[in-house]
Amino acid sequence: MKKLTTCSLLILLILFSGYSNKVQSQELQVGIEFDLGVPQGEFSDQLDKLGWGFNVMGGYRFGNTPFMLGLEFGFMNFGRDVRDAPLSTTIPDLRVEVENSYNLLHGGLFVRAIPPPTTVRPYIEGLLGFNYFFTETVLRDRGSFSGEERLRDTNFEDTTLSYGFGAGVQFQLYRDRSTQREPDEISPSGVYLTLASRYMFGREAEYLQEGSINVNTQTGEVFYDVSRSETNLLYFKLGVAISF
């Protein structure tokens, strides 16, 4: 692992050095990515399930440097369970659909080293942010075509610090070849396909997962089987980024 990391850094440094003599204008980049999350370490021992979600980002690359500073926020789901239940103990003949979803909201600050716009743009990054684990319960009409939502509540939550590093590459799909623009014109200068991976260290947190909520339908009591562990995650990312 150490040898692979060292080789990757050397390759990136060589690539970046090739652009050192070029004039690099400032750049604003926004993007959206599809994420696959793989629990690691203690988190994997507690939660043997992949997460699926998305991420949005915005970054600013300073002129004449390869450094981009930005913010990002994402959502990930680790499963759900659905059951039919009576509306109340006094109205057992009126039943509704109850859905529990086990989610992660994450976000934070990133610093990225990336070359100026070109056909292929490898990058490395460091990140500092947060993980917000929450379980949400939704009440819907049972058997309806639309599944209209009636009530929603967050019944369990915890927040913890996260930090990590990542690497990726952007492939240019489109480049604006116009030589002149109006001063107030805002249009994309490039569109990129992003492939990336990231390892995030998550501090210890409490969370629920599929099967963690047990309901006594006779008394109306709810029992939570709470999991607790560090929350390290390995991300695989596929997305689209637009530069301005």
C-alpha positions as CSV (number, residue, x, y, z in Angstrom):
1,M,0.0,0.0,0.0
2,K,2.8,2.4,0.9
3,K,4.7,1.7,-2.3
4,L,1.5,2.2,-4.4
5,T,0.8,5.5,-2.7
6,T,4.4,6.7,-3.3
7,C,4.3,5.7,-7.0
8,S,1.0,7.5,-7.4
9,L,2.4,10.7,-5.8
10,L,5.5,10.6,-8.1
11,I,3.4,10.2,-11.2
12,L,1.1,13.0,-10.2
13,L,4.1,15.3,-9.4
14,I,5.5,14.6,-12.9
15,L,2.2,15.4,-14.5
16,F,1.8,18.6,-12.5
17,S,5.4,19.7,-13.4
18,G,4.5,19.6,-17.0
19,Y,2.1,22.4,-16.5
20,S,4.3,24.6,-14.3
21,N,5.4,26.8,-17.1
22,K,1.9,27.5,-18.4
23,V,-0.3,30.4,-17.5
24,Q,-3.1,29.0,-15.4
25,S,-6.3,31.1,-15.1
26,Q,-8.6,30.7,-12.2
27,E,-11.4,28.1,-12.4
28,L,-14.8,27.5,-10.8
29,Q,-16.0,23.9,-10.9
30,V,-19.3,22.3,-9.8
31,G,-20.2,18.7,-10.0
32,I,-22.5,15.8,-9.0
33,E,-21.3,12.3,-8.3
34,F,-22.8,8.9,-7.8
35,D,-21.3,7.2,-4.7
36,L,-20.8,3.6,-3.6
37,G,-19.8,3.3,0.1
38,V,-18.0,0.3,1.5
39,P,-17.8,0.1,5.4
40,Q,-14.3,-0.6,6.7
41,G,-12.9,-2.0,9.9
42,E,-15.2,-1.9,12.9
43,F,-17.9,-0.3,10.7
44,S,-17.8,-3.4,8.4
45,D,-18.1,-5.7,11.4
46,Q,-21.3,-3.9,12.6
47,L,-22.8,-3.1,9.2
48,D,-22.3,-5.7,6.5
49,K,-24.0,-3.7,3.8
50,L,-23.0,-1.3,0.9
51,G,-24.2,2.3,0.9
52,W,-25.6,4.0,-2.2
53,G,-25.9,7.8,-2.7
54,F,-24.8,11.0,-4.4
55,N,-22.6,13.9,-3.7
56,V,-22.6,17.6,-4.9
57,M,-19.5,19.7,-4.9
58,G,-18.2,23.2,-5.7
59,G,-14.6,24.2,-5.9
60,Y,-12.4,27.2,-6.8
61,R,-8.9,26.7,-8.3
62,F,-6.7,29.7,-7.7
63,G,-5.0,31.2,-10.7
64,N,-1.4,30.3,-11.4
65,T,-1.6,27.4,-8.9
66,P,-2.8,23.7,-9.1
67,F,-4.8,24.1,-5.8
68,M,-8.5,23.9,-5.6
69,L,-10.5,24.7,-2.4
70,G,-14.1,23.6,-2.2
71,L,-17.1,22.3,-0.3
72,E,-19.2,19.2,-0.8
73,F,-22.3,17.6,0.6
74,G,-23.7,14.1,0.1
75,F,-26.3,11.6,1.0
76,M,-26.1,7.9,1.4
77,N,-28.6,5.2,2.2
78,F,-27.7,1.9,4.0
79,G,-31.0,0.1,3.6
80,R,-34.6,0.3,4.6
81,D,-37.4,-1.9,5.9
82,V,-41.1,-1.6,5.4
83,R,-44.0,-3.1,7.3
84,D,-47.8,-2.8,7.5
85,A,-49.0,-1.7,11.0
86,P,-52.3,-0.5,12.6
87,L,-52.7,3.2,12.8
88,S,-53.0,2.9,16.6
89,T,-53.9,0.4,19.3
90,T,-57.4,1.8,19.5
91,I,-57.9,1.6,15.7
92,P,-56.4,-1.7,14.7
93,D,-58.6,-2.2,11.6
94,L,-57.0,0.9,9.9
95,R,-53.6,0.0,8.7
96,V,-50.8,2.0,7.2
97,E,-47.4,1.4,5.6
98,V,-44.4,2.3,7.8
99,E,-40.9,2.7,6.2
100,N,-37.7,3.0,8.1
101,S,-34.6,4.2,6.2
102,Y,-31.0,4.2,7.5
103,N,-29.1,7.2,6.2
104,L,-25.9,9.1,6.2
105,L,-25.6,12.8,5.5
106,H,-21.9,13.9,5.0
107,G,-20.1,17.0,4.0
108,G,-17.0,19.2,4.5
109,L,-14.1,21.0,3.1
110,F,-11.6,19.7,0.6
111,V,-8.2,20.8,-0.8
112,R,-7.4,19.3,-4.2
113,A,-4.2,19.4,-6.3
114,I,-5.3,19.3,-9.9
115,P,-3.7,20.5,-13.2
116,P,-5.3,23.2,-15.3
117,P,-8.0,22.3,-17.9
118,T,-6.7,19.6,-20.3
119,T,-7.9,16.3,-21.8
120,V,-6.9,14.2,-18.7
121,R,-6.7,15.7,-15.2
122,P,-5.5,13.4,-12.4
123,Y,-5.8,14.8,-8.9
124,I,-5.2,14.1,-5.2
125,E,-7.1,15.6,-2.3
126,G,-7.4,15.9,1.4
127,L,-10.7,16.3,3.2
128,L,-12.1,17.3,6.6
129,G,-15.8,17.1,7.4
130,F,-18.6,15.4,9.3
131,N,-20.9,12.3,9.2
132,Y,-24.5,12.7,10.3
133,F,-26.2,9.3,10.8
134,F,-30.0,9.4,11.0
135,T,-32.9,7.0,10.9
136,E,-36.0,8.3,9.4
137,T,-39.6,6.9,9.7
138,V,-42.2,7.7,7.1
139,L,-45.9,6.9,7.3
140,R,-47.7,6.3,4.0
141,D,-51.2,5.3,2.7
142,R,-51.1,1.5,2.4
143,G,-51.8,0.1,-1.0
144,S,-52.2,3.4,-2.8
145,F,-50.7,3.8,-6.2
146,S,-48.9,7.1,-5.3
147,G,-47.8,5.9,-1.8
148,E,-48.6,9.4,-0.6
149,E,-46.6,10.4,2.5
150,R,-48.6,11.4,5.6
151,L,-46.0,11.8,8.4
152,R,-42.2,11.8,8.6
153,D,-39.9,11.9,11.6
154,T,-36.2,11.4,12.5
155,N,-36.2,8.9,15.4
156,F,-32.4,8.3,15.9
157,E,-29.4,10.5,15.0
158,D,-25.7,11.0,15.8
159,T,-22.9,13.2,14.4
160,T,-19.2,12.6,14.3
161,L,-16.0,14.0,12.7
162,S,-14.6,12.5,9.5
163,Y,-11.3,13.2,7.6
164,G,-9.4,11.4,4.8
165,F,-7.8,11.5,1.4
166,G,-8.6,10.6,-2.1
167,A,-7.5,10.4,-5.7
168,G,-9.2,10.5,-9.1
169,V,-9.1,11.5,-12.7
170,Q,-11.2,13.7,-14.9
171,F,-11.7,13.0,-18.6
172,Q,-12.7,16.0,-20.8
173,L,-16.0,15.4,-22.6
174,Y,-16.4,19.0,-23.9
175,R,-14.2,22.1,-24.3
176,D,-15.3,25.6,-25.2
177,R,-13.1,26.6,-28.2
178,S,-14.4,30.2,-28.5
179,T,-11.6,32.8,-28.2
180,Q,-13.7,35.7,-27.1
181,R,-16.5,36.1,-24.6
182,E,-18.7,39.0,-23.5
183,P,-17.7,40.3,-20.1
184,D,-21.0,39.3,-18.4
185,E,-21.2,35.9,-20.3
186,I,-21.3,32.8,-18.1
187,S,-21.0,29.6,-19.9
188,P,-19.2,26.3,-19.3
189,S,-15.6,26.2,-20.4
190,G,-15.4,22.4,-20.1
191,V,-17.3,19.3,-19.1
192,Y,-15.6,16.3,-17.4
193,L,-16.3,12.7,-16.5
194,T,-15.0,12.0,-13.0
195,L,-13.7,8.6,-11.7
196,A,-12.4,8.6,-8.1
197,S,-11.9,6.8,-4.9
198,R,-11.7,8.1,-1.4
199,Y,-10.9,6.7,2.1
200,M,-12.6,8.6,5.0
201,F,-11.8,8.0,8.6
202,G,-14.9,8.4,10.7
203,R,-14.9,8.8,14.5
204,E,-17.1,6.6,16.7
205,A,-20.8,7.0,16.3
206,E,-24.1,5.3,17.3
207,Y,-26.5,4.3,14.5
208,L,-29.3,2.0,13.5
209,Q,-29.4,-0.5,10.7
210,E,-32.0,-2.8,9.1
211,G,-33.7,-4.9,11.7
212,S,-32.6,-2.5,14.6
213,I,-36.2,-1.3,15.3
214,N,-38.5,-3.6,17.1
215,V,-42.1,-2.6,17.8
216,N,-44.4,-4.2,20.3
217,T,-47.8,-3.8,18.5
218,Q,-49.7,-4.7,21.7
219,T,-48.3,-2.0,23.9
220,G,-47.0,0.4,21.3
221,E,-43.5,0.4,22.7
222,V,-40.4,0.8,20.4
223,F,-37.0,-0.8,21.1
224,Y,-33.8,0.2,19.4
225,D,-30.9,-2.2,18.9
226,V,-28.2,0.5,18.7
227,S,-24.8,-0.2,16.9
228,R,-21.7,1.7,18.0
229,S,-18.3,1.7,16.2
230,E,-15.8,3.8,14.3
231,T,-17.3,4.7,10.9
232,N,-14.5,4.4,8.3
233,L,-15.8,4.3,4.7
234,L,-14.2,3.6,1.3
235,Y,-15.9,5.5,-1.5
236,F,-16.0,4.7,-5.2
237,K,-17.3,7.7,-7.2
238,L,-18.6,8.3,-10.8
239,G,-19.7,11.8,-11.8
240,V,-19.8,14.8,-14.0
241,A,-18.1,18.1,-13.4
242,I,-18.6,21.4,-15.2
243,S,-15.9,24.1,-15.2
244,F,-16.5,27.8,-15.7
